[in-house]
Amino acid sequence: MKIHVTPELMETVYEMLRLTPPFKSWKLPHADDVNFYVLKSRENHGDCGIENERPFIRLSYRTHKTLFAVIATMAHEMVHLEEYRRGVRGNHQHGKVFHKLADSVCKHHGWDRGQF
C-alpha cells in the first residue's frame, strides 16, 4: 500500500527530524513556521526555498511510496533549508556545504550516503 503524502504528514516528519541530531543543533524553524506543500511531479521528489520570507518544503506524492522515502526526502530538503539559512544559494546546492551537512545527517541516522 502506498503512503498518502499530505502537508500534515510532512509537518510531522519535519518536526520529528528537527528534534534529532544533527538537525537539533542547526536550530531550524519550528514546523509551525514552515509551509508544506504536496507536488504532483513524477520527476521532482521535492524541493525547498523561501517565499515571502517564510521557508517552504514541497514533496511529490507520486514519487513517495513509503514512509521511509518521505523521511529521507524530508531530511534531504532540511539540509537545503540549512543551506539557505547559511546563505548558500543557486548552483551550489549540492556543493561542498550540502555534502558536509548530508554526511552528518547520514552518519547520525545510519543511512546510506550514496542514496541520500
Helices and strands as residue ranges (DSSP letters): H 7-18, H 23-26, G 31-33, E 35-39, E 46-51, E 54-60, H 67-85, G 90-92, H 96-109, G 113-115
